[in-house]
């Protein structure tokens, strides 16, 4: 989506509206144009990265797009889908395209926290304990089938995901930057799985639900991958330094106060959905936290960056709201009785909250 037109308001009106902000420096048209020019050049490698991954992955445009959004917005992704949809291959291809360190952790019921973050090992020759770093010390970490490990193992990732550091013994160790956790889970099998704690779920920037490919895509998969040695590697198109530079541009992307208030309205509607639609009364146990507001704003900025724009439009927010909110809105027993999901609630909210 490249148009700057949003409802009855044009992009050219945005800088004038920013003059009303007393606590922030005024953003002018020339400032936005300068950012837009820088974004146009800086965003091309990320679009090239997505095209490169498509050399291995057929379809799954939404998953690939959200993974790159996660890299740019400095957030983690929870990827849900049935087996065989190339979730693991997509993550490993992303790591190859960025030319960065990658670790896969297979979560199982007998996994221990030390297997994830590392532990202290005693060295008899020196009489000292030394740190043996775990697989979490990588730029991109695939937590495969994260819901197959108990809560104490899942919680081992909490500090890493939020503070980008881990504590082993009495020492705190910083994780490499950029740091991204991509966790997968299978929605079908419930035996031998452990539900993710709410604190863990809320630390994921987005929850992406991966569906089956179309008929044409599946035919293309068959033609491309029906081999004893199918292609599973791609060329790198950028470095971790390129990502860190791009994040500075994402931070500089202009988001108007009316769009900020639109984001806040959406989040508040998840907490009090009855004020938006009476049919939603008593269907939501709890809604999005302030972390949801921040996540939606950052995702909207990253989406504008990938679109080559220096400013956010309301459609950026609407396009990503479902992925940002579906795991942050908990429904009640009444909703289950009425066969209403969090996605149903969010869709109704998006349809009813006024767009600026």
Secondary structure, 3 states (H helix, E strand, C coil): CCCCCECCECHHHHHHHHHHCCCCCCCCHHHHHHHHHHHHHHHHHHHHHHHHHCCCCCCCHHHHHHHHHHHHHCCEEEEECCCCCCHHHHHHHHHHHHCCCEEEEECCCCCCHHHHHEEEEEECCCCEEEEEECCCCCCEEEEECHHHCCHHHHHHHHHHHHHCEEEECCEEEECCCCCEEEEEECCCCCCCCCCCCHHHHCCEEEEEECCCCCHHHHHHHHHHHCCCCCCCCCCCCCCHHHHHHHHHHHHHCECCHHHHHHHHHHHHHHHCHHHCCHHHCCCEEECCCHHHHHHHHHHHHHHHHHCCCCECCHHHHHHHHHHHHCCCCEECHHHHHCCCCHHHHHHHHHHHCCCC
